Amino acid sequence: MMDVEILSRLQFAGTIMFHYLFPPLSIGLGLQLFLCELASYRTRDPAWEAAARFWTRVFAVNFAMGVSTGIVMEFEFGTNWAAYSRFVGDVFGSALAAEGIFAFFLESGFLAVLVFGWDRVGPTMHLFSTLMVSLGSIFSAVWIVVANSWQQTPAGYHIVWHDVQGESMPRAEVTDFWAMVFNPSSVDRLTHTLIGAFVLGAFFAASVCAYYLLKGRHEEFARRCLSIALPTSLLFTILAAATGHDSAQKLVETQPAKLAAMEAHFETTDQPTGLYLFGWPDAEDETVHFGVQIPYLLSLMVHNDPMEPVLAMDQIPADERPPVWLPFQTFHLMVGLGTMMIGVAGLACWFWFRDSLSQRRWLLWTIVFMPVAAMTANQAGWVTAEVGRQPWIVYPSVQDGVEMMGLKTADGLSESVTAEQVLSSIILFGIIYSMLFAVWVFVLNHKIQHGPESVEALLEHKRTTRADSMSEQFERSGKSHGGDFLEEDSQ
Amino acid sequence: MSYETVTFVWFVLLGVLLCGYAILDGFDLGVGILHPFLAKTDQERRLVMNSIGPLWDGNEVWLVTFGGALFAAFPVAYATVFSSFYLAFYLLLTCLIGRAVSLEFRSKVHSPTWRRLWDFGFFLSSTSAAMLLGVAGGNVMQGMELGPKYHYEGSLLSQLGWYPLMIGMLTVSLFALHGAIYLYLKTEHELQSRVRSAITPLFYVFAGMYSLATLATWWHVPHATENIANYPLLWIVPILNALAVLNIPRAMHLGKPAYAFFSSAMVILALASLFSVAIYPNFMLSTIDPAYSITLDNARSSEGTLNIMLIIAGLGMPCVLSYTLVIYWIFRGKVRIDTNSY
């Protein structure tokens, strides 16, 4: 039987990675959807409206999955990590509550108008609702990344010891709310996370369009939406590289152990440090097998100086070193995929500009599979960030020259929960999530295969709903004999 | 504001969030409970589901925000309550997920088997969610096996006593009644008359459960009435509660279903207030030793955090209430099926 710690970590990793399939796609697609609606609003072209209606349906399917798997995360802090929750509740809880009040209500409320309100509200209100849903999902990311960043680079707090039935127990308490919110890594990590989501959304939209072009279906729709998806994918892949670089540079001060693990940098020397392109790190022998290294590059990337050495794993106490293999591989996977995505987005834009994209079937097929690459990169980045933080759940930090205690992952568990309980919840959720995933893929595929409505169908639909609501108005005002006028209108 | 006052304010605010959740998600859970019994054809089933279509998601956010606010304002209570109800809460999560996907996916594919499957999922998850919420409430009400240092020593089995189960049934019957009145407001024609004829028996079931649960609480949970005995002014809560219950059939008889819906909302409000009055000043009463209980004092956050949170709530809640109203206004009137419906 495995112990509670391993099981709880597995459970958290599994449920959050599953959850993290959906919010980035919601955030990213939200932007594509908003741009479509904006185009529809500005041009009053029904073809844009048909496109926006199609993306709304895709968005809604994904959004429902994000919301329902997200509640699990909120419960899990309390159910599995009670000791952690008591330690950080004062800090972490307020960010989580802010997420509920500022983000969830906004997105869930206006989602109703977005999905169900097409024929009930005017175009301005609908555009506004799309913007609110988009902003809501972004606010949600803001608060959750702030909370997570605080665990990585805590700030604006102090430790207070409370007497609990004769025993002293430590707790982190907020001293400066804004310092907590804008802790040293919040802004960098937030921009990188959001841009990762925008990349995914742009590639997802591009993928569906590329598929239609390959199959010769809905080509007019596909071209229309590619004109938004391709430029945004190029813009955001480049920005992702820039913000990723910023985030990594900060690590040298805030989390040197994570940086050393990401680069499998075991031994500190006074020589300039190289950067591995790939390899197979072995933490026991403190070597990297099959490693290919570019000299000077890590020093240059981290310090903006090719000669200055980078701190290695041997400077970290043995019991505070994170695992190396996983952060190394996931980090390199993310960077590799990111580079590839810049290339694909660049090529696609180039051929689009030259008006010859639809003849390059190999490139269209590559674009079809790009969402998988973007999704993998998002997940890999998250794994790097979280595994690289181990063995700490809350990183120790220095506040005003005073060393503050952190909290080890092993000390954050719920004391009253047994391994059997965690295992049964893993099995239960393993089954549920597998089924959910299958259903999600099935329904998403169903929507994509069905495709957008034709412009004629949309215009016909608008005519009939207008006629309906008119006859309703006549009924309400007691004039039920408006037939002649209505017939004229619908002909 | 003193530390004591702001602590109490947060206890009240959590009560407000809990009431908001119970009143709003109450009717959509109730709609799920009644779904297989009232809707006969596929068209009717879609109508019933779409009556809550634009609203259920926002209603559930009240629960999520309640969880977040409890985490922030009383982290010790959040940690202990959630880890004590480990398996029960995982079952609740399963239900909430099941409900979301049943609603979302049912109408996506035109196959009778597919739809029957999600119909059943919608009913089962709604009923179980209501039951589990009630059982959790019942356990908190009667006290739990809480050992030293916030360490829960019971199990899922010890949470399934007769009293929590009874409160669970009370919750199911209350939400079913509340949902039926809501459906009456949202439907027309034959479906509506079927809903109408279900309200009376549902009312009797609820009224029966309500009387039983009141007697059982009096007898089984002596500490529940202490606060009322000490502060006679609080008698107003059970009295209003009883009046609201009796007002439901009266309003239906008068042909004022909106008034009846308001009354059932007031019943939920009063029951949730009674619950808060009964447990105060504890979040979780230890049945092992009262010294181990989790109280407002030992569970709260620091004064700074409570104050910041008050600012957050002060900025956020007016916005939340205003767009909740806007959205209920946009989707007012009888439910209709159109191309955007489930």
Chai-1 contact restraints between the chains, C-beta under 6 A:
chainA,res_idxA,chainB,res_idxB,connection_type,confidence,min_distance_angstrom,max_distance_angstrom,comment,restraint_id
A,A64,B,A100,contact,1.0,0.0,6.0,A-B,restraint_1
A,A64,B,E104,contact,1.0,0.0,6.0,A-B,restraint_2
A,S68,B,I97,contact,1.0,0.0,6.0,A-B,restraint_3
A,S68,B,A100,contact,1.0,0.0,6.0,A-B,restraint_4
A,I71,B,V64,contact,1.0,0.0,6.0,A-B,restraint_5
A,I71,B,L96,contact,1.0,0.0,6.0,A-B,restraint_6
A,V72,B,L93,contact,1.0,0.0,6.0,A-B,restraint_7
A,E74,B,G67,contact,1.0,0.0,6.0,A-B,restraint_8
A,F75,B,F89,contact,1.0,0.0,6.0,A-B,restraint_9
A,F75,B,L93,contact,1.0,0.0,6.0,A-B,restraint_10
A,G78,B,Y78,contact,1.0,0.0,6.0,A-B,restraint_11
A,G78,B,A79,contact,1.0,0.0,6.0,A-B,restraint_12
A,G78,B,F82,contact,1.0,0.0,6.0,A-B,restraint_13
A,T79,B,F82,contact,1.0,0.0,6.0,A-B,restraint_14
A,T79,B,S83,contact,1.0,0.0,6.0,A-B,restraint_15
A,T79,B,Y86,contact,1.0,0.0,6.0,A-B,restraint_16
A,T79,B,F89,contact,1.0,0.0,6.0,A-B,restraint_17
A,A82,B,A79,contact,1.0,0.0,6.0,A-B,restraint_18
A,A82,B,S83,contact,1.0,0.0,6.0,A-B,restraint_19
A,S85,B,P75,contact,1.0,0.0,6.0,A-B,restraint_20
A,S85,B,Y78,contact,1.0,0.0,6.0,A-B,restraint_21
A,S85,B,A79,contact,1.0,0.0,6.0,A-B,restraint_22
A,R86,B,P75,contact,1.0,0.0,6.0,A-B,restraint_23
A,R86,B,V76,contact,1.0,0.0,6.0,A-B,restraint_24
A,R86,B,A79,contact,1.0,0.0,6.0,A-B,restraint_25
A,G89,B,F71,contact,1.0,0.0,6.0,A-B,restraint_26
A,G89,B,P75,contact,1.0,0.0,6.0,A-B,restraint_27
A,D90,B,S301,contact,1.0,0.0,6.0,A-B,restraint_28
A,D90,B,S302,contact,1.0,0.0,6.0,A-B,restraint_29
A,D90,B,T305,contact,1.0,0.0,6.0,A-B,restraint_30
A,G93,B,F71,contact,1.0,0.0,6.0,A-B,restraint_31
A,G93,B,A72,contact,1.0,0.0,6.0,A-B,restraint_32
A,G93,B,P75,contact,1.0,0.0,6.0,A-B,restraint_33
A,S94,B,A72,contact,1.0,0.0,6.0,A-B,restraint_34
A,S94,B,T305,contact,1.0,0.0,6.0,A-B,restraint_35
A,S94,B,M309,contact,1.0,0.0,6.0,A-B,restraint_36
A,L96,B,G68,contact,1.0,0.0,6.0,A-B,restraint_37
A,L96,B,F71,contact,1.0,0.0,6.0,A-B,restraint_38
A,A97,B,G68,contact,1.0,0.0,6.0,A-B,restraint_39
A,A97,B,A69,contact,1.0,0.0,6.0,A-B,restraint_40
A,A97,B,A72,contact,1.0,0.0,6.0,A-B,restraint_41
A,A98,B,I312,contact,1.0,0.0,6.0,A-B,restraint_42
A,G100,B,V64,contact,1.0,0.0,6.0,A-B,restraint_43
A,G100,B,T65,contact,1.0,0.0,6.0,A-B,restraint_44
A,G100,B,G68,contact,1.0,0.0,6.0,A-B,restraint_45
A,I101,B,G316,contact,1.0,0.0,6.0,A-B,restraint_46
A,F102,B,G316,contact,1.0,0.0,6.0,A-B,restraint_47
A,F104,B,V61,contact,1.0,0.0,6.0,A-B,restraint_48
A,F104,B,V64,contact,1.0,0.0,6.0,A-B,restraint_49
A,F105,B,V61,contact,1.0,0.0,6.0,A-B,restraint_50
A,F105,B,V320,contact,1.0,0.0,6.0,A-B,restraint_51
A,S108,B,D57,contact,1.0,0.0,6.0,A-B,restraint_52
A,S108,B,G58,contact,1.0,0.0,6.0,A-B,restraint_53
A,S108,B,V61,contact,1.0,0.0,6.0,A-B,restraint_54
A,G109,B,G58,contact,1.0,0.0,6.0,A-B,restraint_55
A,G109,B,Y323,contact,1.0,0.0,6.0,A-B,restraint_56
A,G109,B,I327,contact,1.0,0.0,6.0,A-B,restraint_57
A,A112,B,P54,contact,1.0,0.0,6.0,A-B,restraint_58
A,A112,B,I327,contact,1.0,0.0,6.0,A-B,restraint_59
A,F116,B,G53,contact,1.0,0.0,6.0,A-B,restraint_60
A,F116,B,P54,contact,1.0,0.0,6.0,A-B,restraint_61
A,F116,B,N340,contact,1.0,0.0,6.0,A-B,restraint_62
A,W118,B,N340,contact,1.0,0.0,6.0,A-B,restraint_63
A,R120,B,I330,contact,1.0,0.0,6.0,A-B,restraint_64
A,V164,B,K149,contact,1.0,0.0,6.0,A-B,restraint_65
A,Q165,B,P148,contact,1.0,0.0,6.0,A-B,restraint_66
A,E173,B,S302,contact,1.0,0.0,6.0,A-B,restraint_67
A,V174,B,G304,contact,1.0,0.0,6.0,A-B,restraint_68
A,V174,B,T305,contact,1.0,0.0,6.0,A-B,restraint_69
A,F177,B,I308,contact,1.0,0.0,6.0,A-B,restraint_70
A,S414,B,S83,contact,1.0,0.0,6.0,A-B,restraint_71
A,E415,B,H151,contact,1.0,0.0,6.0,A-B,restraint_72
A,S416,B,S83,contact,1.0,0.0,6.0,A-B,restraint_73
A,S416,B,H151,contact,1.0,0.0,6.0,A-B,restraint_74
A,S416,B,Y152,contact,1.0,0.0,6.0,A-B,restraint_75
A,V417,B,S83,contact,1.0,0.0,6.0,A-B,restraint_76
A,V417,B,Y86,contact,1.0,0.0,6.0,A-B,restraint_77
A,Q421,B,Y86,contact,1.0,0.0,6.0,A-B,restraint_78
A,S425,B,Y90,contact,1.0,0.0,6.0,A-B,restraint_79
A,V439,B,F105,contact,1.0,0.0,6.0,A-B,restraint_80
A,V443,B,F105,contact,1.0,0.0,6.0,A-B,restraint_81
A,V443,B,K108,contact,1.0,0.0,6.0,A-B,restraint_82
